[in-house]
Amino acid sequence: MSRRISAFLIGVLLLCTAALPCAAAQPASSVQQSVIHTEYGDIVVTTTLTVYDSAARASTKSADKIRTVTYQGQTVATVTLSATFGYDGKSAWVEEASASHDTSGGWSYGREVIDTDGSTAALSARLTHRDRPYIPVDISMSCTPSGKIS
């Protein structure tokens, strides 16, 4: 009887320790929110940064910085800047950067420019609506030589 209990407890312990690496591999996220006051009403901008560790190389990290724009209670745009960074303890650099977007409610997206300079990836664009002034969308991410992305 005690052998069965011991075997059961060992099995549970093995399952618990096997689940730990999966939990540690989850991406880290942070969220910030700001409000732009305009004559047409408040525009709420939520920024979410999610950082992913690379399973392939220890000196590479990828990240998504997402701007969600809400106007009059409706999400009118979601813009994502995605970048992969390399770092070696002495310097950091952008390996690649790309963007995606989604708009609704008559808003359109344009004038997108993606720029990389050293360890920084940046996106500049505009959201426009036929009867409202444009909303600038500026997103940037940078990486430190130790691999911290902000």
N, C-alpha and C positions, 0 to 999 in steps of 0.2 A: 504494500500500500504506500509506504513512504517513498519507494522508488518511483511510483507513478506520479506522486506529488512533486518530487524533485525534477522528474523529466518534464512535467507540465510547466513548472516555474522556470526551468532553463529555456524551454521553448518560448515562453512569454518574454523572457529577458532578451533572447536573440531577436525576436520580432521588434521589440522596442529599440534596440540598438541599430537595427537595420533601417528603421524609419528616421533616425536622426539625420543622416546625410541628406535625405530628401528635404527635410524641413530647413536645413541650413542652406540649401541651394535656391531658396525662394528669392525673387528679386526684391530689392529695397526700393520703397517709394516714399516720396514726400509731396505734400500738397500745399499750395499757397493760393490765396484768393485776394483780388483787388476789385475796386469799383471805380469806373470812369463815369463822372457826372457830365451829362451833356444837356443841351436845351431840349432834346427829344426824350430824355429819360435816362435812367441809370443803365449802364452796361456792366455786367458782372463778368470778370475774367478769372477763370480758375486755371492754375498751372500745376500740372502733375509731372514730376520727374521720376522715372523708373530706371534703375540701373541693373544691368544683367552681367553677372560674371561669365567669362568665357570658359566653356568646358574644354575647348581645344588648346588654348594657350593661357598661361597664368598671367602674362603681361598684356592682356587685351581685355577691354570691357566695352560693352555696348550700352546705349541708353536711349530712351525715348523721352522727349519733353513735349507734353501735350497741352495746348491752350484750348480751352473750351470757352466760347463766348456766348453769353446769355443776354438776351434783350427782351424786355417786357415779359419775363418769365419763360421764354422759349429759347432753347439752344439754337442759335443761328449758324454757328460754325464750330468745327473742331479741326485744329491744325496741329500736325505732328512733325517734329523735327527728330529724325533718327540719326544717330552717329555711332561710329565705332572708333575707339581711341586705343592707341598703343602707348606704353610707358615702360621705362626701364630704371626708375629710381633717380635718374639724372635729368631726364626730359620727358615730355609727352607730346604726342602728335595725333592729328586726325587721320585715320586710315580711310574712312569714307563717310559721307553724309548724304541724306536724302530727306524728302518731305512728302507728306500726303495731306489731303484736306477733304472735308465734307461740309457742304453748306445747305441751308434750307430757308424757307420763309422769304424767298425773293432776294436773298443776299448772294452776292457773287464774290469770287476770290480771284485776285490777279496781282500782277507786278511782283511775282515771287522771284527772289534772288537768294541763292544759298552761297555762302562764302565760308571758306576755311582759311584760317591763318594760324599757323603753329599748332597750339593745343586747343583752339577754339573753333567751334562750328556755329554759324549764325544764319538765321533765316529772316528775311524782311519781305513783307507782303501787305496787301490791303484787302479789307472787306468793304464792299460797297453795296448800297441799296439805292434805288432810283430816287427816293425822296428824303434821304438822310445823308449827312456827311460821312465820309469814309472813316473806317476804324483801322488804324495801323496795327499790324501784327508783327511784333519783333520777338524772336526767340533766340537765345544763345545758350550754349553749353561749353564748358571747358573742363579740362582734365589736368590734375596736378601730376608731377613726376612719380608720386607714390600711388596714383591710380584713383584718387578721389574725384568724382565728377559732380559738378554743380552747375 
